[in-house]
Amino acid sequence: MQKPYLTLSVEADYVPYEVFVNGGFVSTDLTGWAGAETTAINPFVRSGSNQIAVLLYPWHPQPEAAPSFEPRAHLSLHVRVRDLSLPDAPELAVTSLRFEGSKLDDAALSAPGELNGISVGALRVERVDFDGKLLLSFDLGLSLPFPEWAFLRSQPAAPAYTLSEAEIEPHYTRLLSAYENIWQLLSAKAVDELMPLFAERSREIDIAMYRSEGTTQAKLRESLASAVHDETRSLAPIRPEEGAWKYDVGPSGTLLRLSDGAQSSAIIRFPEKADPRASIGYNIAFRVQGDQLVVAR
């Protein structure tokens, strides 16, 4: 394929979950209720081996007990691909994963057919922390026409589910400070000063999504400028009124972010003054480079 375009779809019910591709969050629903989502994953994948991982949360966590899931729990994940260089190219199934709460030992991974340059590894199932979370993961081999992304070469961080609250605290504080830097520039309406922080992210997304150079950065600048000057909206506080934002670091530790609520909403957001539920959000993830945090996605 000249321009492979990969998507990942998730359908789930009775099971909270998070889905990662090479450590990047691509789909999250911690409510456990029925839902479905499809996400383009080109900005997270590379030529060679890619880790697809699903973290499953028990409906009623039982510390130090065996994993216990609602018997009605089910989740299905599908990776598909089509060639954007061909206008009428069909979408092809790459692989599918199935999980059922009543059959914990029967999680299954299937590869519907042979596709050139694509291989699917074996499914791994492991319990990852004290309250019975399960991590399902497999490797997806791909041949892609773009380079390895910078975040895949960065220093890995420990996955959040491997750390205690006390261990998370210094990492959380450092990460929140990086968000506060962005928030301060937005508060001052200094969009032009802010844009260099997103240069790497925008350049890589242009490549991943087959866009002309500068397209993503220009669209982001336009969106941010519109948000900061919109009199009907206000920039939400960067510190939560109570508690803390959720500290999100996936299995491979390549991307770090903070999020809010069961749908992992962005903490950089502009809610409407008349209806705060109507919000424009900017999900931002960082990578570790030495003692610096760099915006990566």
Secondary structure as GFF3:
##gff-version 3
##sequence-region A 1 297
A	DSSP	beta_strand	4	13	.	.	.	ID=ss1
A	DSSP	beta_strand	17	21	.	.	.	ID=ss2
A	DSSP	beta_strand	24	29	.	.	.	ID=ss3
A	DSSP	beta_strand	35	40	.	.	.	ID=ss4
A	DSSP	three_ten_helix	42	44	.	.	.	ID=ss5
A	DSSP	beta_strand	48	56	.	.	.	ID=ss6
A	DSSP	beta_strand	74	83	.	.	.	ID=ss7
A	DSSP	beta_strand	92	100	.	.	.	ID=ss8
A	DSSP	three_ten_helix	104	106	.	.	.	ID=ss9
A	DSSP	beta_strand	108	110	.	.	.	ID=ss10
A	DSSP	beta_strand	119	120	.	.	.	ID=ss11
A	DSSP	beta_strand	124	127	.	.	.	ID=ss12
A	DSSP	beta_strand	134	142	.	.	.	ID=ss13
A	DSSP	three_ten_helix	150	153	.	.	.	ID=ss14
A	DSSP	three_ten_helix	160	162	.	.	.	ID=ss15
A	DSSP	alpha_helix	165	187	.	.	.	ID=ss16
A	DSSP	alpha_helix	191	194	.	.	.	ID=ss17
A	DSSP	three_ten_helix	195	198	.	.	.	ID=ss18
A	DSSP	alpha_helix	199	208	.	.	.	ID=ss19
A	DSSP	alpha_helix	215	228	.	.	.	ID=ss20
A	DSSP	beta_strand	246	249	.	.	.	ID=ss21
A	DSSP	beta_strand	256	259	.	.	.	ID=ss22
A	DSSP	beta_strand	268	271	.	.	.	ID=ss23
A	DSSP	beta_strand	279	282	.	.	.	ID=ss24
A	DSSP	beta_strand	286	289	.	.	.	ID=ss25
A	DSSP	beta_strand	292	295	.	.	.	ID=ss26
###
